[in-house]
């Protein structure tokens, strides 16, 4: 070990002893922990890689042994050390409690934080298992995500979240701020179609649908529930907590019962706050429904990002139906509405040939639609309502 590395480690330990642990960054805390199992190398790059993989330090400490050892640089001794520290933290109950304002909307079992951004496997790593979904943050997203239009840089927006999210602890505010950004802005760039959509001040029902859609895109576990649990139950219109719990146990075989309970709560929460479902005792009730033209435009151009000709079957077999539960006939009608404002150049339903031709990418389509003089009359005609059918 070089003299500079040894000096850095000593200074890091001194800082830890001289300040509160909360004053050190997650990278510094994990780096300090890694020095006790990896004695002769600079562990800063490894600490950053591990945090990037799992999203936050609590998520690193709650990761499984196999997930940890799958990372290059994390051997058996290091994985055991991290698991021991995580077990001790859980045993002492050293977790943050959310602010009471959102107690009726946020997960009552928020002790286990949400995980970070989707992990893309590199050449060195095998594709990881689907991560859990233990905190939807639906209410916080609905309240605070549209505020991103006020900020040019993601760092400024993160600072805003850390100051304003409704949690007592600064650590909690930092963690959940990072969770929201990782989920909705994984590129760390505020200049996205989602920000553009916020800037046009969409109606609340459109905002909810788009947030649910983006959440599902970022969270494979929510996709699984939408497509393999909720969608097959669409004819009956309900799913019980017990049924969802059993499906999650089958899918996440190594996950603790307490985590499964939090996942069930978060799934129900996301559907009730953002997707128009409601809870009847231990049952989530939902139905095929209509949406808004604004949300339809956003999701359509996200699913079909390039101008071109597409088949109705691609539309009907995708997230609009399976995640958002939008009525088929209503979706067909929106295609003609978008043709009327020039976003689609053609909609054809001739015998078995059913196609539509998209003229713009998502950025241009949003700008064209929200600047069109007939937009308000079309939106008024297509007021969202609860529907059955499709």
C-alpha positions as CSV (number, residue, x, y, z in Angstrom):
1,X,0.0,0.0,0.0
2,X,1.4,3.4,-1.0
3,X,2.2,6.1,1.6
4,X,-0.5,8.4,0.0
5,X,-3.1,5.7,0.3
6,X,-2.3,5.0,3.9
7,X,-2.4,8.7,4.7
8,X,-5.8,9.0,3.0
9,X,-7.2,6.1,5.0
10,X,-5.9,7.6,8.2
11,X,-7.4,11.0,7.5
12,X,-10.7,9.4,6.6
13,X,-10.8,7.5,9.9
14,X,-9.9,10.7,11.8
15,X,-12.8,12.6,10.0
16,X,-15.2,9.8,11.0
17,X,-14.2,10.0,14.6
18,X,-14.2,13.8,14.7
19,X,-17.6,14.3,13.0
20,X,-21.0,12.7,13.0
21,X,-21.2,9.8,10.6
22,X,-24.1,11.6,8.8
23,X,-21.6,14.3,7.8
24,X,-19.7,11.9,5.7
25,X,-21.0,11.0,2.2
26,X,-22.2,7.5,1.4
27,X,-19.1,7.0,-0.8
28,X,-16.8,7.9,2.1
29,X,-18.7,5.7,4.6
30,X,-18.6,2.7,2.3
31,X,-14.9,3.4,1.5
32,X,-14.1,3.4,5.2
33,X,-15.9,0.1,5.7
34,X,-14.1,-1.4,2.7
35,X,-10.7,-0.5,4.1
36,X,-11.2,-3.1,6.9
37,X,-11.5,-6.0,4.4
38,X,-9.3,-4.7,1.5
39,X,-6.1,-3.5,3.1
40,X,-3.7,-2.8,0.2
41,X,-5.4,-0.8,-2.5
42,X,-7.4,2.4,-3.3
43,X,-11.0,1.4,-2.7
44,X,-12.6,4.7,-3.7
45,X,-13.4,3.4,-7.3
46,X,-14.9,0.2,-5.9
47,X,-17.0,2.1,-3.4
48,X,-18.4,4.3,-6.2
49,X,-19.1,1.2,-8.4
50,X,-20.9,-0.6,-5.6
51,X,-23.1,2.4,-4.8
52,X,-23.8,2.9,-8.5
53,X,-24.9,-0.7,-8.7
54,X,-27.2,-0.7,-5.7
55,X,-28.3,3.0,-5.5
56,X,-27.6,3.8,-1.8
57,X,-25.6,2.6,1.2
58,X,-28.7,1.0,3.0
59,X,-29.3,-0.9,-0.2
60,X,-25.7,-2.1,-0.3
61,X,-26.0,-3.4,3.3
62,X,-29.3,-5.1,2.5
63,X,-28.1,-6.8,-0.7
64,X,-27.8,-10.5,-0.8
65,X,-24.5,-12.3,-0.5
66,X,-24.7,-13.5,-4.1
67,X,-25.4,-10.0,-5.4
68,X,-22.4,-8.6,-3.5
69,X,-19.9,-11.3,-4.6
70,X,-21.1,-10.9,-8.2
71,X,-19.4,-7.6,-8.3
72,X,-15.7,-7.5,-9.3
73,X,-13.6,-6.5,-6.3
74,X,-16.1,-7.8,-3.7
75,X,-14.8,-11.1,-2.4
76,X,-16.2,-13.4,0.3
77,X,-14.6,-11.6,3.2
78,X,-15.9,-8.2,2.1
79,X,-19.4,-9.6,1.4
80,X,-19.6,-11.1,4.8
81,X,-18.4,-7.8,6.4
82,X,-21.1,-5.9,4.6
83,X,-23.8,-8.4,5.5
84,X,-22.7,-8.3,9.2
85,X,-22.9,-4.5,9.3
86,X,-26.3,-4.6,7.6
87,X,-27.6,-7.2,10.0
88,X,-26.4,-5.1,13.0
89,X,-28.0,-2.0,11.5
90,X,-31.3,-3.8,11.1
91,X,-31.1,-5.3,14.6
92,X,-30.6,-1.9,16.2
93,X,-33.5,-0.4,14.3
94,X,-31.3,2.6,13.3
95,X,-33.7,3.8,10.5
96,X,-35.4,7.1,9.7
97,X,-39.1,7.7,10.2
98,X,-41.0,9.7,7.6
99,X,-42.6,13.0,8.3
100,X,-46.3,12.7,9.2
101,X,-47.7,14.8,6.3
102,X,-47.6,11.9,3.8
103,X,-48.4,9.2,6.4
104,X,-51.6,8.3,4.6
105,X,-50.0,8.1,1.2
106,X,-46.4,6.8,1.7
107,X,-45.4,3.4,2.7
108,X,-46.0,2.9,6.5
109,X,-43.1,0.4,6.4
110,X,-40.6,2.8,4.9
111,X,-37.7,1.6,7.0
112,X,-36.3,-0.3,4.0
113,X,-35.4,2.3,1.4
114,X,-36.1,2.1,-2.3
115,X,-33.2,1.0,-4.5
116,X,-31.4,3.0,-7.1
117,X,-31.4,3.1,-10.9
118,X,-31.8,0.1,-13.1
119,X,-28.4,-1.7,-13.5
120,X,-27.1,-2.4,-16.9
121,X,-24.8,-5.5,-16.8
122,X,-21.3,-4.9,-18.1
123,X,-18.9,-7.4,-19.7
124,X,-17.5,-8.2,-16.3
125,X,-20.8,-8.8,-14.6
126,X,-23.6,-11.2,-15.1
127,X,-27.2,-9.9,-15.5
128,X,-28.5,-9.3,-11.9
129,X,-31.8,-10.6,-10.6
130,X,-34.8,-8.3,-10.7
131,X,-34.5,-5.9,-7.7
132,X,-37.3,-5.4,-5.2
133,X,-39.7,-2.5,-5.2
134,X,-40.2,-1.4,-1.6
135,X,-41.0,2.3,-1.8
136,X,-43.1,3.8,-4.6
137,X,-42.8,7.4,-3.5
138,X,-45.9,8.1,-5.6
139,X,-47.1,11.0,-3.5
140,X,-43.7,12.6,-3.4
141,X,-43.3,12.2,-7.1
142,X,-46.7,13.8,-7.8
143,X,-45.9,16.8,-5.6
144,X,-42.3,17.4,-6.3
145,X,-41.2,16.1,-9.7
146,X,-43.0,18.8,-11.7
147,X,-40.9,21.4,-9.9
148,X,-37.9,20.2,-11.9
149,X,-38.9,22.8,-14.6
150,X,-37.4,25.5,-12.3
151,X,-33.9,24.0,-12.5
152,X,-31.3,23.7,-15.3
153,X,-28.9,21.4,-13.5
154,X,-29.8,18.2,-11.7
155,X,-27.6,19.1,-8.8
156,X,-29.7,22.2,-8.1
157,X,-32.9,20.1,-8.3
158,X,-31.5,17.5,-6.0
159,X,-30.6,20.2,-3.4
160,X,-34.2,21.5,-3.7
161,X,-35.5,18.0,-3.0
162,X,-33.2,17.5,-0.1
163,X,-34.5,20.7,1.5
164,X,-38.2,20.2,0.8
165,X,-39.1,16.5,0.8
166,X,-41.3,15.8,3.9
167,X,-39.0,13.8,6.1
168,X,-37.5,14.7,9.4
169,X,-34.0,13.4,8.7
170,X,-31.6,15.0,6.3
171,X,-30.3,11.5,5.5
172,X,-33.9,10.4,4.5
173,X,-34.3,13.5,2.4
174,X,-31.0,12.9,0.6
175,X,-31.8,9.2,0.1
176,X,-35.3,9.7,-1.3
177,X,-34.2,12.7,-3.4
178,X,-31.6,10.4,-5.0
179,X,-34.3,7.6,-5.4
180,X,-36.6,10.0,-7.3
181,X,-33.8,11.2,-9.6
182,X,-32.5,7.7,-10.2
183,X,-36.0,6.5,-11.1
184,X,-37.2,9.4,-13.3
185,X,-33.9,11.0,-14.4
186,X,-31.3,8.2,-14.6
187,X,-29.2,10.2,-17.0
188,X,-28.8,13.0,-14.5
189,X,-30.0,15.5,-17.2
190,X,-33.0,17.7,-16.6
191,X,-33.5,18.2,-20.3
192,X,-35.8,15.3,-21.1
193,X,-39.2,14.9,-22.7
194,X,-40.6,14.3,-19.2
195,X,-39.4,17.8,-18.1
196,X,-40.9,19.2,-21.3
197,X,-44.2,17.5,-20.4
198,X,-44.2,19.1,-16.9
199,X,-43.6,22.5,-18.4
200,X,-46.8,22.3,-20.4
201,X,-48.7,21.9,-17.1
202,X,-50.7,18.8,-17.9
203,X,-54.0,18.1,-16.2
204,X,-53.6,16.0,-13.0
205,X,-55.0,12.8,-14.4
206,X,-52.5,13.0,-17.3
207,X,-49.6,13.7,-14.9
208,X,-50.5,10.7,-12.8
209,X,-50.7,8.3,-15.8
210,X,-47.3,9.5,-17.1
211,X,-45.6,9.2,-13.7
212,X,-47.0,5.6,-13.3
213,X,-45.8,4.8,-16.8
214,X,-42.3,6.2,-16.2
215,X,-42.2,4.4,-12.8
216,X,-43.0,1.1,-14.4
217,X,-40.4,1.7,-17.1
218,X,-37.8,2.1,-14.4
219,X,-38.9,-0.7,-12.1
220,X,-38.9,-4.2,-13.5
221,X,-40.8,-5.5,-10.4
222,X,-43.7,-3.1,-11.1
223,X,-43.6,-4.2,-14.7
224,X,-43.9,-7.8,-13.6
225,X,-46.9,-7.1,-11.3
226,X,-48.6,-5.0,-14.1
227,X,-48.2,-7.7,-16.8
228,X,-48.2,-10.9,-14.8
229,X,-50.6,-10.2,-11.9
230,X,-52.8,-7.1,-12.7
231,X,-53.3,-7.6,-16.4
232,X,-54.4,-11.3,-16.2
233,X,-56.9,-10.2,-13.5
234,X,-58.5,-7.5,-15.7
235,X,-61.6,-9.5,-16.5
236,X,-62.4,-9.9,-12.8
237,X,-61.1,-6.4,-11.9
238,X,-59.4,-7.2,-8.6
239,X,-56.3,-8.7,-7.0
240,X,-56.1,-9.6,-3.3
241,X,-53.1,-8.8,-1.1
242,X,-52.6,-12.5,-0.4
243,X,-52.5,-13.3,-4.2
244,X,-50.0,-10.6,-4.9
245,X,-47.9,-11.6,-1.9
246,X,-47.8,-15.2,-3.1
247,X,-46.8,-14.2,-6.6
248,X,-44.0,-12.0,-5.2
249,X,-42.8,-14.8,-2.9
250,X,-42.5,-17.1,-6.0
251,X,-40.6,-14.5,-8.0
252,X,-38.4,-13.2,-5.2
253,X,-37.7,-16.5,-3.5
254,X,-34.7,-15.2,-1.3
255,X,-36.4,-12.0,-0.1
256,X,-37.5,-11.7,3.5
257,X,-41.2,-11.8,4.4
258,X,-40.9,-8.2,5.8
259,X,-39.6,-7.0,2.4
260,X,-42.4,-8.8,0.6
261,X,-44.9,-7.1,2.8
262,X,-43.4,-3.7,1.9
263,X,-43.5,-4.6,-1.8
264,X,-47.2,-5.4,-1.6
265,X,-47.9,-2.1,0.1
266,X,-45.8,-0.2,-2.4
267,X,-47.6,-1.9,-5.4
268,X,-51.0,-1.1,-4.0
269,X,-49.9,2.5,-3.2
270,X,-48.7,3.1,-6.7
271,X,-51.9,1.8,-8.3
272,X,-54.2,3.8,-6.0
273,X,-52.3,7.1,-6.2
274,X,-51.3,7.1,-9.8
275,X,-53.4,4.6,-11.7
276,X,-57.0,5.1,-10.6
277,X,-57.4,1.9,-8.6
278,X,-58.9,1.7,-5.1
279,X,-58.5,-0.5,-2.1
280,X,-61.5,-2.4,-0.6
281,X,-60.2,-4.0,2.6
282,X,-57.4,-6.3,1.4
283,X,-58.3,-6.1,-2.3
284,X,-57.1,-3.8,-5.0
285,X,-59.9,-3.1,-7.4
286,X,-59.4,-1.7,-10.9
287,X,-60.9,-1.7,-14.4
288,X,-60.2,-0.9,-18.0
289,X,-60.6,2.8,-18.3
290,X,-60.1,5.9,-20.5
291,X,-57.2,8.3,-20.0
292,X,-56.4,11.7,-21.3
293,X,-55.2,12.7,-24.8
294,X,-52.2,14.4,-23.2
295,X,-51.0,11.2,-21.4
296,X,-51.8,9.1,-24.5
297,X,-49.6,11.4,-26.6
298,X,-46.7,11.2,-24.2
299,X,-46.8,7.4,-23.8
300,X,-47.4,6.8,-27.6
301,X,-44.3,8.9,-28.5
302,X,-42.2,7.2,-25.8
303,X,-43.2,3.8,-27.0
304,X,-42.7,4.7,-30.6
305,X,-39.8,7.2,-30.4
306,X,-39.1,7.6,-34.1
307,X,-41.4,8.8,-36.9
308,X,-42.7,5.9,-39.0
309,X,-45.5,3.5,-39.7
310,X,-46.7,1.2,-36.9
311,X,-49.3,-1.5,-36.5
312,X,-52.3,-1.3,-34.1
313,X,-51.2,-4.6,-32.7
314,X,-48.0,-3.0,-31.4
315,X,-50.1,-0.4,-29.6
316,X,-52.6,-2.8,-28.2
317,X,-50.0,-5.3,-26.9
318,X,-47.9,-2.7,-25.1
319,X,-47.9,-0.7,-21.8
320,X,-50.9,1.4,-22.7
321,X,-53.1,-1.6,-22.2
322,X,-51.0,-3.8,-19.9
323,X,-49.7,-1.2,-17.5
324,X,-52.2,1.7,-17.8
325,X,-55.3,-0.4,-18.5
326,X,-56.5,1.9,-21.2
327,X,-59.6,0.9,-23.1
328,X,-58.9,-0.3,-26.6
329,X,-61.6,1.7,-28.4
330,X,-60.7,4.8,-26.5
331,X,-57.0,4.4,-27.7
332,X,-58.2,4.0,-31.3
333,X,-60.1,7.2,-31.0
334,X,-57.1,9.1,-29.7
335,X,-55.2,8.1,-32.9
336,X,-57.7,9.9,-34.9
337,X,-57.5,12.9,-32.6
338,X,-53.8,13.0,-33.1
339,X,-54.3,12.8,-36.8
340,X,-56.6,15.8,-36.6
341,X,-53.9,17.9,-35.0
342,X,-51.2,16.7,-37.5
343,X,-49.1,14.5,-35.2
344,X,-50.2,11.4,-37.1
345,X,-50.3,11.8,-40.9
346,X,-52.4,8.7,-41.4
347,X,-54.6,6.2,-39.6
348,X,-55.8,3.2,-41.6
349,X,-58.2,0.4,-40.6
350,X,-58.9,-1.6,-43.8
351,X,-59.8,-5.2,-43.2
352,X,-56.8,-6.7,-41.3
353,X,-54.5,-3.8,-42.2
354,X,-54.6,-1.5,-39.3
355,X,-51.7,1.1,-39.2
356,X,-50.9,4.6,-38.1
357,X,-48.1,6.8,-39.3
358,X,-46.3,9.0,-36.7
359,X,-44.8,12.2,-38.1
360,X,-42.6,13.5,-35.2
361,X,-40.3,12.3,-32.4
362,X,-41.4,12.8,-28.8
363,X,-39.9,16.3,-28.3
364,X,-41.5,17.7,-31.5
365,X,-44.8,15.9,-31.0
366,X,-45.2,17.4,-27.5
367,X,-44.3,20.9,-28.7
368,X,-46.7,20.6,-31.7
369,X,-49.6,19.3,-29.7
370,X,-49.4,21.8,-26.8
371,X,-49.0,24.7,-29.2
372,X,-52.0,23.6,-31.4
373,X,-55.0,25.9,-31.3
374,X,-57.5,23.0,-31.3
375,X,-55.8,21.2,-28.5
376,X,-58.2,22.5,-25.7
377,X,-61.3,21.6,-27.7
378,X,-60.0,18.1,-28.3
379,X,-59.0,17.6,-24.7
380,X,-62.5,18.9,-23.5
381,X,-64.2,16.4,-25.8
382,X,-62.0,13.6,-24.4
383,X,-62.6,14.1,-20.7
384,X,-61.3,11.1,-18.8
385,X,-63.8,8.8,-17.3
386,X,-63.9,5.4,-15.7
387,X,-64.8,2.8,-18.3
388,X,-65.2,-0.9,-18.6
389,X,-64.8,-2.7,-21.8
390,X,-61.9,-2.9,-24.3
